[in-house]
Structure formats: C-alpha cells, structure tokens
C-alpha cells in the first residue's frame, strides 16, 4: 500500500439544504445544519453547523442548489476537518461520493465538484439524490418502475424511474421552509402575532385535522384558515407533479410505473396529511420511507460498500 493510499479516506457526503451529512466506515461522522456565520467587519468565518454566531451574518449556502459557492466550500472544508479532527500536514486526501439534486445544472455540478476537489478530494464521484435515496429504500433495483418524491426543507423533487433509470424529473422550490414562512406571514398579517419556529412545526404536524385550533400569543387560529393560506402553493406542487408524470404518459412501462406507485423521502414526508393532498388527483398509492431524513446518506453508504453494482449511476 502506498503512502498516498494510506492517507486517503473514503467518505460519503449528502449535500442537504437543511443538514450536511458525512459518512465514513458506515458511521455518520458529521450531521449538522448547512450554515456558516461570517463576521461582518472582517469577513472571516466565525462558526459553522451548530456553532454559528447568530449575531454575525449567517449564510445558508444550499437552497435546493448552491446559493453561495464560497460559503459552501467553506462549510464542506470545515465539516471534514471537524469530522476527522484534521490538523495534519500534508493533509489527508479523500475519495468522495457526493449526492446532489437531480436538476442541478452543469455549472452547479461543476461547482459541487470543484468544492470537493478544493477540500482535498483526490477522487470525486457524484450521484443524483433520487438515485441514492432509491438505493437506500431498496427500490431502485427491485421495484425498477416507480415515482420518487423527495420532499425536503427547500424543495420537492419529483423523479420518475423506469427499469431503474430516471426518465422524467423536475423540482419545485417549495419545501417545508417556504410553507412555514407562508404560515408565519399569514398569522402576523391577520392576527398581529409572531409564531415561533417551534410553534410553526407543531402547527404543520397538527393540521391533518381541519377543525384544529391553534393558539399563538393568546390568539386562536383555525387549521382551516391556515390550509386556505397554503392552497395556492399546494396547487403549484400538484401541477408540477402531474406535469412531470404526464411527460412520460406514452412510455411503454407507464402502467407499471403507476401500479408500483409513489415513494416519499425527505423530512417533509413526515407530514402524511400533506402527502395525501399532493397525490389526491393521482390514481396510485404512496409509501413513505422509514428513514426519510437519512435516505440519501444511507444510499451513499451502500454505494461505497459496492461501487461496482452502482457504477452506471456514478458521474466521475
């Protein structure tokens, strides 16, 4: 074994809008918020992940795709250093497996790769998030024909698979962050009350009952009112889902795809009542992953264990 190989670690990285996750030797070694804080006067990094300085400028570098190239590279380097407590020279090199959004542009893909290489990535392999999630859910090579929806913090990504290959995909930048912001604005404008993040999480989870009443600053807000406020966004999401599926309506395996149904992953898929709303106009069933927050990183872990099996999904 050469010294260079000895100094090389194989790691998997899930680039999420909410959390950045790193896996090594089947262990999750980093799982913290995708954010960095910058001192306003000096422009220097003052924190990242859980250790940000809230009074400084806080940047979330991933919003569905890379929103800030520089901040993302800083976050990735800091996360790797934190995960492995790196202080060596020469620095260790890494064989990296990254999952990125299906609808990332060529420019964005290049930015992900450049950031990985600048973070001592000796070899960089990229896989699309719907594929890594489907691998973790054990449906990519077994179901083969299905629809996967990744409902996360910043987006809903819809991917139609046939014979284990994506044949139609799209993304709409409406996730749980946006829906909570809509509710917060509605409550403020109509009740002059500011709902906390914890209150908004509770409200979203409890809105399955249209007769529910919520209290914020001693003011009562009905679930029915809040659902009405979200309806325009639901209609946009439903239209995006239908459009993505309709593109392949003439596909030879379309009936098989619909029969096998829809699979949900991502943190937002815990909101069962919302998933029913998204799919109410589709004549097919849906299932929800048992580990929706971790599907992408778990899929990467499976790829690392057997890269030959998933070679066709890796972009070198």
N, C-alpha and C positions, 0 to 999 in steps of 0.2 A: 504493500500500500504506500503510495507516495505521500509526501508531506502535505501536498495540496489537497489530496483526497481526505487526509486525516483532519484537515482544518475545515472541511466542507460539511455543513449540516443540511439535511433535507427537511424543509418546513412547508406547511400549507398555510395560505393566507386567505381569509374571507374578508373582502373589502365591502363592508356594510355602511349604509348611511348612519345607522344608529351606533353600531359597535364594530370595531376592528378586532378580528379574532385570528390567532396564530396557533397552529397545532404542530407538535414535534413528538415523534416516537409515541403516537397515539394519545398524547396528553395535550389538553388545552393549556398553553403556557401564557397566553395573553387574551383577555376578553374585557375590553374597556371601551368607553364611549369614543367615537371618532371625532375628536375635537382637540384643538390646541389653543393656548392663550398666548397673546403677544403683548409685551409691554409697549404702551403707546408712545412713550418718549424715545425709547432706544430701538424699538422694533425687534427686540430679542425675544426668543421663546421663554415664557415663564412657567409653562406647565403643559401637560397633555393628559388625555384619558381622564381618570378620576382626579388627577392632581392639578387641574386648571386653576388659575387665579381669576375668579369671577369678575373682579373689578377691572381686569385688563380686557383687551379686545379678544373675544372668543370667536374662533373660526371653526365651522364645521366643513371640512374640505370635501366631503362626499354628500351630494344631494341628488340621489339617483345615479348620477355620474360625477366625475371630478368637477367640483366647483372652484377649487383652488389648487393648481398643480404644486406650487411651492409648499403650501401648508400640508398637502397630502404626503409629499416626500419627507417633510419634517416628521410628521406623525408616524410614518412607516419606519423610519430610521430609529426614532425614539422607542417605538413599540418593540422592535427587535432587540435593541440594547437593553431594554427593561426585561424582556422575556428571558434573555440569556446572560444578563449582567455582564455585558461585554465591555472590557477595558483593555483588551489585548492589542498588541501590535507585532506583526501585521494583523489586521482584523480578519476574523474568520470569514470565509465566503459561504454562500448559501445556494442550494438548489431549491428554487422556489416554485410552488404551484399556486397560482392565483385564480380565484373565481371572480369574474367581472360580469356586469349586466350584458344580456344578450344583444341589446340595441345600442351598445357603445359604438361610436363612430371610429373610423380608422385613426383619426387624430387622438381620440380618447384612449384607444387601445395602445397607441404608441406612448402616450403619457403614462399609463399604468406600467408598461414595460420599462420605460426609461427610469421611472421612480424606483422600480425593483432593482434594476441594474445599478443605480446610484446608491442603493442600500446594500451593496456587496452581493448582489445576485449573480453568481457565476453562471448558472443556467436558469432560465425563466420559462415556465410552461403556463400557458393561460387556458382556462376552461370557462365556458359560459355558465353563469349561475343556475339557469334552469336545468342544465345537464348534471351539474354536481348535486343539486338538490334531488333530482330524479334518481341518481345513483344511491344517495343516502336512503331514499324512501323505497329502494329496491323495486322500482317500476320501469327504469329505463330499458333494461334488457329482458324484463319479464312481461310487463304489460305491452310494451313496444308502441302501442297506438293509444294516445290519451291526450288530455289537455292539462297543463300545469299552470297554476296561477300563484305567483309569489306576491303576496300582499304584505308589504313592509311599511316602514316609517315614512319613506319618501315617495313610494310609487306602488303601482300594481303592474306587474309584468305578466303578460299572457303569452304562453308558448304552446303551439300545437305540435305534437310528435306523431310521426308515422314510421313504423319499422325502426324505432329508436332514434330517428333523426328529426330535428326541428324543421318543420315545413312552413310554419307561419308564426310570426311573433310581433308583438308591439308592447309599448309601455305607455302608461298614462301617469303623469306626475301628481297623482292624488293618492296619498297614503294616510296613515293614522295621524301624522303630524298636521297635515292640512285639515283633516276633518276636525281635529281638536281645536285648531285655530278658528275654524268657522263657528264652532260652538261657543268658544270664548268670546268672539266678537258679537255673536247674537245675544248672549247673556248680558254683555256690557252695554250694548246699544239699546236693548229693550228693558233691562232691569237695573241698569247702572250699578252692576255688581261685577267684580272681577273674580272669576273662577280660577282656583289654583290648578297646577298640573295634576295633582293627586285627585282633585275633585273631577276634573275632566276625564281622567282614566276611569274613575268609578262610574261616571255618567255613561260613557261609551259602553262599558261592560253591562250596565243595567238597562240599557234602552231596548232590550228584547221585549220588555213589557210596555206597550204603548200607553198604558194608564199610569205609569210610574210618575211620581212627583219628586223632584229634587230640590234641596234647599241649599242656597248659597248666599252668604251674608244675610241670613234670615228671610230670604225671599224665595218663593216657591216657583219652580219652573217645571212645566209638564214635559214628559217624554214626547208626547205628540207634537208639541211646538218645535222641539229640537229636531225631530225627524223631518218635519216640514222644511226646516232650515237646511238640512243636508240633502234634500231631494234633488236639487239641481246637479249636485256632484254625483249622486247615485246614477242619475240618468246619463251623465257623461261616461261613467265607468261601464254601465250596461251597454251603451252604444259601442264603446271600444272593444269590449269582449265579443259582442256579436260580429263586428266588422272583422276582427282577427280570425274568427271561426268561419265566417262566410267566404273569406278569400279562398278557402280550400274545400268549398262545398261540393265541387265536382271531382274531388280526389277519389281514387279507386277504393281507398280504405276508410272513407269518411264515416260510413255506418259503423265500422269497428271502433273508430275513434270516439264517436258519440256513445256507443254501447259501454265502452270501458269508463267513460265519464271524466269528471274533473277532479284534480287533486290540488289541494291548497297547502302552501307552505308560507313561511314568513310570520312575524309576530302578530300581524293583524288578523291572521286566520283563527285566532282565539275568539274572535267576535263572531260567533256562529250565526247570530241573527242577521248580521250584515252580509255574510256569505250567501244566505238564503235570498236576500234581496238582490244581490248581484246576479244570481243564477235563476231567478224566478221565471224568466222567459226562455229558458233552455230546457229542452225535453231530455234531460240526463241527470244522473245523480252526482253527488260530490262527496269526497272523503277529505279529511283533514289529517295532516301529518301528526304523529305523536310527539315529535321534537321539532316544531316549526322554527324555533329560533336558531337551531344548530344544524339544520339540514345541509347548508352549503359547506360548512367546515367539516361535517361528518362525511360528506361526499368526497371532499378533497382527501380526507384521510384514507378512504377506500381506494382512491386513485393511486396514492403514494404506495399503498401496500401491493398493488397490482397494476402498474402503469401500462403494461403490455395489453391488458384487457381493454383499456380505455384509450388506447393510442389515437384512435380516429377522432377523439373529442379534444385532443390537446393541440394548441397552437404554439409552435416553437418560435 
